[in-house]
Amino acid sequence: MTRFVRVGSFTPSVLLRVARRLGRLDAAGLDVTEELVPSSPAQFRALLDGAYDAVLTSPDNVLAYRYSPVNPLGRNAAVRTLAAVDRGMGLALYGSTTGRRFGVDVPGSGFAFALYALAESLGLSRADYQVIALGSTPQRLTALLAGACDATLLNAGNELRAEAAGLRPLARVSQVCRPYLGTVLAALHPVDGLAEALVGTAAEVVAGRHDELVVAEAARALGLDTELARRYLARLTDPAEGLVPDGLVDPAALRTLVDLRRRYGPALDGDPLAAALR
């Protein structure tokens, strides 16, 4: 019996598409539909309301909506991480620090906290720039290229399009906030077979077993030319920034995220985030 699964993500998932092409989703009895979301609050509103069965998201969102009483929706739920997916996929600050408009998804998100840390590594304090909410990574890339912001965090193929337009990374998360975890598969309830399909596919991609398929799917899903699609493949297999082939959450990377939220996030009574580290 086929189970229909709705997944919300920010940027089209090449990993999900490769898993489908390899027949892993069919073998698990899954018919997966991916929907792109405009922002992390919109993604988690849909998840908590039952519109999505699972999400590909920043693990900081799991921290926010499971453990923090202060989050954009003002709601908590037993969101669980089903698998670690990647280590940031090239997440870096692009643009110019001579401008003062820094674009984020929302100011209280994990990518925003990483941006604050990268800006600080460049000698900038929060008083040196204005934070503007621009939504998902593809939306922020569009805003950056259009001049609607001066700098923003990009990854997952969006950074390759920025580089093709002549931009270069000002600071990299893999150098400033390490070890780091960029994407996880998360849900309120188990989604039998989905994590296993993605993790099995990730292990084979990292082992170099599906290079041409990955390049083709990256080009199709992300609108990359062949050269950029091959660079995307290299990113997927990068041990510092790419896929997590065993799907396990690195406790040290989780601590990095907790420490970023403790440092740059809203003040909380007690330390509710400590539960995440247990």
C-alpha positions as CSV (number, residue, x, y, z in Angstrom):
1,M,0.0,0.0,0.0
2,T,1.4,3.4,-1.0
3,R,1.6,6.1,1.6
4,F,1.3,9.7,0.4
5,V,3.8,12.0,2.2
6,R,4.0,15.8,2.0
7,V,7.4,17.3,2.7
8,G,8.0,21.1,3.1
9,S,11.5,22.4,2.2
10,F,13.1,25.7,1.4
11,T,15.2,24.8,-1.7
12,P,14.3,21.9,-4.0
13,S,16.0,18.7,-2.5
14,V,18.3,17.1,-5.0
15,L,18.8,14.2,-2.5
16,L,15.0,13.5,-2.5
17,R,14.9,13.6,-6.3
18,V,17.9,11.2,-6.6
19,A,16.2,8.8,-4.0
20,R,13.1,8.9,-6.2
21,R,15.1,8.2,-9.4
22,L,16.8,5.2,-7.7
23,G,13.5,3.7,-6.7
24,R,14.1,4.0,-3.0
25,L,10.8,5.8,-2.4
26,D,8.8,3.3,-4.4
27,A,10.6,0.4,-2.5
28,A,9.5,2.0,0.8
29,G,5.9,2.4,-0.5
30,L,6.1,6.2,-0.4
31,D,4.7,8.7,-2.8
32,V,6.4,11.9,-1.7
33,T,5.3,15.4,-2.7
34,E,7.7,18.3,-2.0
35,E,6.4,21.8,-1.5
36,L,8.6,24.9,-1.2
37,V,8.0,27.1,1.7
38,P,8.4,30.9,2.0
39,S,9.9,31.0,5.5
40,S,10.6,28.8,8.5
41,P,7.5,30.0,10.5
42,A,5.4,29.1,7.5
43,Q,7.0,25.7,7.3
44,F,6.5,24.9,10.9
45,R,2.9,26.3,11.0
46,A,2.1,23.8,8.2
47,L,3.9,21.0,10.0
48,L,2.2,21.7,13.3
49,D,-1.2,22.0,11.6
50,G,-0.8,18.7,9.8
51,A,-0.4,20.1,6.3
52,Y,3.1,18.5,6.1
53,D,4.1,15.0,7.2
54,A,7.8,16.0,7.4
55,V,10.1,18.9,6.7
56,L,13.6,19.3,5.5
57,T,14.7,22.1,7.8
58,S,17.4,23.7,9.9
59,P,17.9,21.7,13.1
60,D,17.7,25.1,14.9
61,N,14.0,25.1,14.0
62,V,13.6,21.8,15.9
63,L,15.2,23.4,18.9
64,A,12.9,26.4,18.6
65,Y,9.6,24.6,18.3
66,R,10.4,21.7,20.6
67,Y,12.3,23.4,23.4
68,S,12.1,27.2,23.3
69,P,9.0,28.9,24.8
70,V,9.9,31.9,22.6
71,N,9.5,31.2,18.9
72,P,7.7,32.9,16.0
73,L,4.6,30.8,16.4
74,G,4.4,30.9,20.2
75,R,3.8,27.1,20.1
76,N,5.7,24.1,21.2
77,A,5.3,20.5,19.9
78,A,7.1,17.2,20.1
79,V,9.0,17.7,16.8
80,R,11.6,15.0,16.4
81,T,14.7,14.8,14.2
82,L,14.4,11.7,12.0
83,A,17.8,12.0,10.3
84,A,20.7,14.4,9.8
85,V,20.9,15.4,6.1
86,D,23.8,17.8,5.5
87,R,26.4,19.9,7.2
88,G,25.4,23.2,5.7
89,M,26.0,22.8,1.9
90,G,28.3,25.8,1.4
91,L,26.5,28.0,3.9
92,A,28.3,31.4,3.8
93,L,27.8,35.1,3.9
94,Y,27.6,36.7,0.5
95,G,27.4,40.4,-0.5
96,S,29.1,43.4,0.8
97,T,29.8,44.6,4.4
98,T,30.0,48.2,3.1
99,G,26.2,48.1,2.9
100,R,24.1,47.8,6.1
101,R,21.0,45.8,5.1
102,F,21.6,42.1,6.0
103,G,18.8,39.8,4.9
104,V,17.7,36.8,7.0
105,D,14.8,34.3,6.9
106,V,13.4,35.7,10.2
107,P,15.6,37.5,12.8
108,G,15.2,34.7,15.4
109,S,16.1,31.7,13.1
110,G,19.2,29.5,13.1
111,F,20.5,30.9,9.9
112,A,20.1,34.4,11.4
113,F,22.2,33.4,14.4
114,A,24.9,32.0,12.1
115,L,24.8,35.3,10.1
116,Y,25.4,37.2,13.4
117,A,28.4,35.0,14.2
118,L,29.9,35.4,10.7
119,A,29.4,39.2,10.8
120,E,31.0,39.3,14.2
121,S,34.0,37.3,12.8
122,L,34.3,40.2,10.3
123,G,34.4,42.8,13.1
124,L,30.8,43.9,12.8
125,S,28.5,44.2,15.8
126,R,24.7,44.1,15.6
127,A,24.7,47.9,15.8
128,D,26.6,48.0,12.5
129,Y,23.8,46.6,10.3
130,Q,20.1,46.5,9.9
131,V,18.5,43.0,9.8
132,I,15.6,42.6,7.4
133,A,13.4,39.5,7.1
134,L,13.3,38.2,3.5
135,G,12.2,34.6,3.8
136,S,13.7,31.5,2.3
137,T,17.2,31.1,0.8
138,P,16.0,31.4,-2.8
139,Q,14.1,34.5,-1.9
140,R,17.1,36.0,-0.3
141,L,19.3,35.2,-3.3
142,T,16.8,37.1,-5.5
143,A,16.8,40.0,-3.1
144,L,20.6,40.1,-3.0
145,L,21.0,40.1,-6.8
146,A,18.3,42.8,-7.1
147,G,20.0,45.0,-4.5
148,A,17.2,44.7,-2.0
149,C,19.8,43.7,0.6
150,D,23.5,44.1,0.9
151,A,24.5,40.7,2.3
152,T,22.8,37.4,3.3
153,L,23.5,33.7,4.0
154,L,23.3,31.4,1.0
155,N,23.7,27.7,0.5
156,A,22.3,24.5,-1.2
157,G,23.1,25.7,-4.8
158,N,21.9,29.2,-4.2
159,E,25.5,30.2,-3.3
160,L,26.7,28.8,-6.6
161,R,24.3,31.0,-8.5
162,A,25.6,34.0,-6.5
163,E,29.2,33.1,-7.4
164,A,28.2,32.8,-11.0
165,A,26.9,36.4,-10.7
166,G,30.3,37.5,-9.5
167,L,29.9,37.3,-5.7
168,R,32.3,35.7,-3.3
169,P,31.9,34.4,0.2
170,L,32.8,36.9,2.9
171,A,32.9,34.2,5.7
172,R,31.9,30.6,5.8
173,V,29.9,28.8,8.5
174,S,32.2,25.7,8.2
175,Q,35.1,27.9,9.4
176,V,33.4,30.0,12.0
177,C,30.7,27.8,13.5
178,R,32.1,24.3,13.4
179,P,31.1,21.6,13.6
180,Y,27.8,22.5,12.0
181,L,24.6,20.8,11.0
182,G,22.7,22.4,8.2
183,T,19.6,20.3,7.4
184,V,17.7,17.6,9.1
185,L,14.6,15.6,8.2
186,A,12.1,16.3,11.0
187,A,8.5,15.4,11.8
188,L,5.9,15.2,14.5
189,H,5.4,11.4,13.9
190,P,7.4,8.7,12.3
191,V,7.4,8.5,8.5
192,D,8.3,4.9,7.9
193,G,10.9,4.5,5.2
194,L,11.6,8.1,4.4
195,A,14.7,8.6,6.5
196,E,16.1,5.3,5.5
197,A,15.6,6.1,1.8
198,L,17.3,9.5,2.2
199,V,20.2,8.2,4.3
200,G,20.8,5.2,2.0
201,T,20.9,7.5,-1.0
202,A,23.2,10.0,0.8
203,A,25.7,7.2,1.6
204,E,25.8,6.1,-2.0
205,V,26.2,9.7,-3.3
206,V,29.1,10.3,-0.9
207,A,30.6,7.1,-2.1
208,G,30.5,8.4,-5.7
209,R,28.0,5.9,-7.1
210,H,25.6,8.2,-8.8
211,D,27.6,11.2,-10.0
212,E,25.9,11.7,-13.3
213,L,22.4,11.3,-11.9
214,V,23.1,13.8,-9.2
215,V,24.5,16.3,-11.8
216,A,21.4,15.9,-13.9
217,E,19.0,16.3,-11.0
218,A,20.9,19.3,-9.6
219,A,20.7,21.0,-13.0
220,R,17.0,20.3,-13.4
221,A,15.9,21.1,-9.8
222,L,18.1,24.1,-9.2
223,G,18.4,25.6,-12.6
224,L,22.2,25.1,-12.7
225,D,24.3,24.7,-15.8
226,T,26.5,21.6,-16.0
227,E,29.6,23.3,-14.5
228,L,27.6,24.6,-11.5
229,A,25.8,21.2,-11.1
230,R,29.2,19.5,-10.9
231,R,30.3,21.9,-8.2
232,Y,27.0,21.1,-6.4
233,L,28.0,17.4,-6.6
234,A,31.4,18.3,-5.1
235,R,29.6,20.2,-2.3
236,L,27.4,17.2,-1.5
237,T,30.4,14.9,-1.1
238,D,32.5,17.4,0.9
239,P,33.1,16.0,4.4
240,A,33.0,19.4,6.1
241,E,29.9,20.8,4.4
242,G,28.1,18.0,2.5
243,L,25.8,15.1,3.2
244,V,25.8,13.1,6.4
245,P,26.1,9.6,5.0
246,D,25.0,7.8,8.2
247,G,22.2,10.2,9.0
248,L,23.3,10.5,12.6
249,V,23.2,13.8,14.4
250,D,26.7,14.8,15.6
251,P,26.4,15.9,19.3
252,A,29.1,18.4,18.9
253,A,27.3,20.0,15.9
254,L,24.1,20.1,18.0
255,R,26.0,21.9,20.7
256,T,27.2,24.5,18.2
257,L,23.5,25.2,17.3
258,V,22.5,25.3,21.0
259,D,25.3,27.7,21.8
260,L,24.4,30.0,18.8
261,R,20.8,30.2,20.0
262,R,21.9,30.8,23.6
263,R,24.2,33.6,22.5
264,Y,22.1,35.3,19.9
265,G,18.6,34.2,20.6
266,P,15.9,35.5,22.9
267,A,16.6,35.5,26.6
268,L,14.9,32.5,28.3
269,D,14.0,31.6,31.9
270,G,16.3,28.8,33.0
271,D,17.9,26.8,30.3
272,P,15.2,24.8,28.4
273,L,17.7,24.2,25.5
274,A,19.8,21.9,27.8
275,A,17.2,19.2,27.2
276,A,18.2,19.0,23.6
277,L,21.7,18.1,24.5
278,R,20.5,15.2,26.6
